[in-house]
Amino acid sequence: MTLPNFKLKIVAKQPVCSDATAVIKDSENNTLKTEAIPSGVTENITINDTTVQLKDTANNNIGSVNSYLAESANNLTAPNATVNLNGGAFQTPRSNQTIDVLTRDQNSDVYSPSVSGLTLTFDRYDEVDLYMTKIGSTNSTWRSALRTYKAGLITDGIWSKAYYINPVLGGTSGTHAIPLIGATPLTFFGSITHASTGMTGNGTNGYYAIDLTHPVLGQNNHSMFLYLRTNVARDSGDIGYQDGSGNGTVLFPRYADGNFYSRSFSGTADSVANSDSSRVMGLSRTASGSYIVQRDGTQNTFTRSSTTVGYTGTLSTLTNRIIGMNMNVNGIPFGAANAYSTREHAFIWVGEGLTSSEMTALRNRIDTLQTSLGRNV
């Protein structure tokens, strides 16, 4: 038997490739995306944009969310900060910028605002710069003299004890009203002559009022000082306040009888002979049983107990109002003959009680200031 012919056909098997897995990582080997790619397929892999949110050190968001393309080079700009002082806009510093902040409150306490990302530097003479700006002066002699005066009081430990300081500079009613320390300008009444050396009442109706925003002067913790440029014998008080019963704190630099009279939370006046009403005149009380007066370079201690000053007038600021070139009697000036002063006022201080040595230090600083200003007598 004959068999038929056969043909053998060998078929090769096609190779099979497994699917691929793509892994995308950043430069720190962090996996950004993993994706399977079927064998034999061309596929595009899209990486999401980068989202950036700028925050401060307290984790507060700063500005909007920013999106950037992968591997792109971009600048992220931090917004400027805004510094508000005393309720008003001060300036807009750049992020990480160092700025100088010149500010203080009405009681001489320096503000210390905290602004993230900024270094704030405080100028020790900020009150002086602010005062010079308010009176509209660039006089370098005045600025230097006031800076020296303030630095001296800081050294003496009494700068912080001032409630009100007025250097009486500028020669006009507008500039003379502006205090170096104290929130409220002087209020003038009647006729007062304003000059470069100071201000002088007419002896008939001219006086000024100091309305303190600081709490009322303490019964056993107060001081008042003036720098007077004229020697006048006259029955006038030059600064003070009292109630209707005569209890109060008043300076009478030189009466017509040749005596210096004073009261310190008392209804009884104390006296000492005084032949010259010019230069530094002041008083201070730090205890209930006595107080000290300053007549230029001389001090006198009076044993006199303090008493409550009881105002009976209607003025709401009676307990905080002090009158110069006269005295406050229940909110109005004393109306007796010769009660209005004709002495020239060139400096005013109202503050906490000072010790004897502190009074001497203040007297010397005021005297040096007037010498530097070229108007000492």
RABELCOR-V228290 format. One record per residue. N is the residue number from 1. RES is the residue in three letters. NEAR is the number of other C-alpha atoms within 12 Angstrom. D_FIRST is the distance of its C-alpha to the first C-alpha in Angstrom with 2 decimals. Layout:
# RABELCOR-V228290
n: <N N>
res: <RES RES>
near: <NEAR NEAR>
d_first: <D_FIRST D_FIRST>
This chain:
# RABELCOR-V228290
n: <1 2 3 4 5 6 7 8 9 10 11 12 13 14 15 16 17 18 19 20 21 22 23 24 25 26 27 28 29 30 31 32 33 34 35 36 37 38 39 40 41 42 43 44 45 46 47 48 49 50 51 52 53 54 55 56 57 58 59 60 61 62 63 64 65 66 67 68 69 70 71 72 73 74 75 76 77 78 79 80 81 82 83 84 85 86 87 88 89 90 91 92 93 94 95 96 97 98 99 100 101 102 103 104 105 106 107 108 109 110 111 112 113 114 115 116 117 118 119 120 121 122 123 124 125 126 127 128 129 130 131 132 133 134 135 136 137 138 139 140 141 142 143 144 145 146 147 148 149 150 151 152 153 154 155 156 157 158 159 160 161 162 163 164 165 166 167 168 169 170 171 172 173 174 175 176 177 178 179 180 181 182 183 184 185 186 187 188 189 190 191 192 193 194 195 196 197 198 199 200 201 202 203 204 205 206 207 208 209 210 211 212 213 214 215 216 217 218 219 220 221 222 223 224 225 226 227 228 229 230 231 232 233 234 235 236 237 238 239 240 241 242 243 244 245 246 247 248 249 250 251 252 253 254 255 256 257 258 259 260 261 262 263 264 265 266 267 268 269 270 271 272 273 274 275 276 277 278 279 280 281 282 283 284 285 286 287 288 289 290 291 292 293 294 295 296 297 298 299 300 301 302 303 304 305 306 307 308 309 310 311 312 313 314 315 316 317 318 319 320 321 322 323 324 325 326 327 328 329 330 331 332 333 334 335 336 337 338 339 340 341 342 343 344 345 346 347 348 349 350 351 352 353 354 355 356 357 358 359 360 361 362 363 364 365 366 367 368 369 370 371 372 373 374 375 376 377>
res: <MET THR LEU PRO ASN PHE LYS LEU LYS ILE VAL ALA LYS GLN PRO VAL CYS SER ASP ALA THR ALA VAL ILE LYS ASP SER GLU ASN ASN THR LEU LYS THR GLU ALA ILE PRO SER GLY VAL THR GLU ASN ILE THR ILE ASN ASP THR THR VAL GLN LEU LYS ASP THR ALA ASN ASN ASN ILE GLY SER VAL ASN SER TYR LEU ALA GLU SER ALA ASN ASN LEU THR ALA PRO ASN ALA THR VAL ASN LEU ASN GLY GLY ALA PHE GLN THR PRO ARG SER ASN GLN THR ILE ASP VAL LEU THR ARG ASP GLN ASN SER ASP VAL TYR SER PRO SER VAL SER GLY LEU THR LEU THR PHE ASP ARG TYR ASP GLU VAL ASP LEU TYR MET THR LYS ILE GLY SER THR ASN SER THR TRP ARG SER ALA LEU ARG THR TYR LYS ALA GLY LEU ILE THR ASP GLY ILE TRP SER LYS ALA TYR TYR ILE ASN PRO VAL LEU GLY GLY THR SER GLY THR HIS ALA ILE PRO LEU ILE GLY ALA THR PRO LEU THR PHE PHE GLY SER ILE THR HIS ALA SER THR GLY MET THR GLY ASN GLY THR ASN GLY TYR TYR ALA ILE ASP LEU THR HIS PRO VAL LEU GLY GLN ASN ASN HIS SER MET PHE LEU TYR LEU ARG THR ASN VAL ALA ARG ASP SER GLY ASP ILE GLY TYR GLN ASP GLY SER GLY ASN GLY THR VAL LEU PHE PRO ARG TYR ALA ASP GLY ASN PHE TYR SER ARG SER PHE SER GLY THR ALA ASP SER VAL ALA ASN SER ASP SER SER ARG VAL MET GLY LEU SER ARG THR ALA SER GLY SER TYR ILE VAL GLN ARG ASP GLY THR GLN ASN THR PHE THR ARG SER SER THR THR VAL GLY TYR THR GLY THR LEU SER THR LEU THR ASN ARG ILE ILE GLY MET ASN MET ASN VAL ASN GLY ILE PRO PHE GLY ALA ALA ASN ALA TYR SER THR ARG GLU HIS ALA PHE ILE TRP VAL GLY GLU GLY LEU THR SER SER GLU MET THR ALA LEU ARG ASN ARG ILE ASP THR LEU GLN THR SER LEU GLY ARG ASN VAL>
near: <3 4 5 6 6 6 6 6 6 6 6 6 6 6 7 9 11 12 14 16 15 18 17 20 15 13 9 8 10 11 14 20 17 16 18 18 18 15 14 11 12 11 14 10 16 14 19 14 14 17 14 20 19 20 19 19 12 11 10 12 16 22 17 16 16 19 18 18 15 17 13 10 10 13 10 18 18 23 20 19 26 22 30 20 21 18 10 10 13 18 17 21 25 20 21 19 21 18 24 22 33 31 32 29 25 26 29 31 21 22 24 21 23 16 27 24 23 24 21 22 20 19 21 26 31 29 37 37 29 28 37 31 20 21 29 19 19 17 19 15 19 29 30 20 28 38 30 25 35 34 25 26 29 22 16 23 19 31 34 29 33 36 40 42 46 40 45 43 42 31 25 22 26 21 30 38 39 36 40 45 41 36 25 25 29 32 25 29 26 20 21 32 27 26 22 23 30 37 41 40 33 25 30 24 28 34 42 40 34 43 35 32 23 27 22 23 37 29 32 33 32 39 46 49 49 47 46 44 29 31 26 33 28 31 33 42 49 53 49 54 48 43 33 22 20 29 31 40 51 46 49 53 53 34 29 23 20 21 26 40 40 48 44 50 42 34 25 23 28 30 27 26 22 28 21 31 41 34 37 44 51 51 52 47 40 31 28 24 20 29 39 43 46 44 39 34 24 25 26 28 26 28 21 25 24 29 26 23 31 23 26 20 19 13 16 13 24 35 35 30 39 44 44 51 50 48 43 43 38 32 32 31 38 34 24 18 16 28 35 38 46 38 45 40 47 44 46 48 45 46 39 33 37 37 30 27 20 30 42 31 27 48 39 27 35 40 33 27 36 34 23 22 30 18 28 24 24>
d_first: <0.00 3.63 6.44 9.72 12.75 15.55 19.28 21.55 25.05 27.87 31.05 34.35 36.70 40.10 43.06 45.47 49.31 51.72 54.88 57.91 61.33 64.42 67.60 70.87 73.76 77.33 78.95 79.83 76.21 76.92 73.91 74.82 71.56 67.95 65.22 61.37 59.55 56.00 53.37 53.23 56.47 59.68 62.64 66.44 68.41 72.04 74.70 77.68 81.13 83.56 86.42 89.74 92.82 95.98 98.15 101.41 102.04 102.87 99.38 100.87 98.75 100.21 99.23 96.02 92.38 90.88 87.19 85.78 82.42 80.19 80.97 83.92 87.31 90.14 93.81 94.95 98.63 100.82 103.52 107.17 109.26 112.46 115.50 118.10 121.47 124.34 122.43 122.02 119.37 120.05 117.32 113.55 112.28 108.83 106.34 107.17 110.41 113.69 116.62 120.33 121.63 125.37 126.44 128.60 129.84 133.43 134.24 132.99 129.82 127.04 123.81 120.63 117.74 114.23 111.63 108.11 107.06 110.63 113.35 116.80 119.86 123.36 126.40 129.35 131.73 129.93 133.07 134.97 132.36 132.15 135.95 136.28 133.73 135.58 138.94 137.31 138.47 136.90 140.05 138.80 142.11 141.89 138.24 138.95 142.04 140.22 137.29 139.73 141.54 138.37 137.06 140.43 140.40 136.88 138.14 141.16 138.92 140.63 138.42 136.56 139.90 140.71 140.51 142.06 142.87 144.29 145.21 147.05 145.74 145.49 148.96 148.11 148.01 144.26 143.51 146.16 144.52 141.19 140.87 138.95 138.13 138.33 136.46 139.40 141.61 145.38 147.14 150.43 153.47 156.73 157.68 156.08 156.24 152.98 153.17 151.12 153.01 152.59 153.89 157.43 158.77 161.86 163.69 163.97 160.57 157.90 155.39 151.65 149.37 146.55 144.15 142.03 138.52 138.51 139.77 143.55 145.38 145.76 149.19 149.14 146.53 147.55 148.90 150.33 151.24 152.67 153.55 156.81 158.24 161.76 164.68 166.27 168.70 167.86 167.43 163.78 160.60 157.82 154.84 154.36 154.13 156.17 156.65 159.68 161.43 161.29 158.53 156.09 155.20 157.24 158.40 161.88 161.98 165.71 168.17 171.44 173.12 171.09 168.72 164.96 164.09 160.82 159.27 155.96 154.95 158.60 161.55 163.91 164.14 164.55 166.35 166.97 169.14 167.21 168.78 165.58 162.90 160.60 157.33 155.17 156.39 154.38 154.13 151.60 151.42 149.02 151.08 153.10 156.41 156.84 155.65 156.14 157.37 156.73 159.42 157.95 157.89 159.93 158.74 160.76 159.63 161.13 161.13 160.32 158.11 155.58 155.60 153.29 153.58 153.63 153.04 154.38 153.49 150.80 148.74 145.30 145.08 148.51 147.26 145.19 147.69 149.92 152.54 153.67 157.06 158.33 156.75 154.82 157.04 154.84 152.76 155.55 157.71 161.05 163.66 166.81 168.83 167.45 164.24 162.10 161.51 162.31 160.56 157.64 154.33 151.77 149.40 148.44 146.71 146.04 143.99 143.76 146.61 147.09 148.69 151.69 149.59 147.07 149.96 151.20 147.74 147.41 150.90 150.07 146.78 148.53 151.32 148.85 146.94 150.13 151.04 147.62 148.04 151.43 153.44 154.81 158.55>
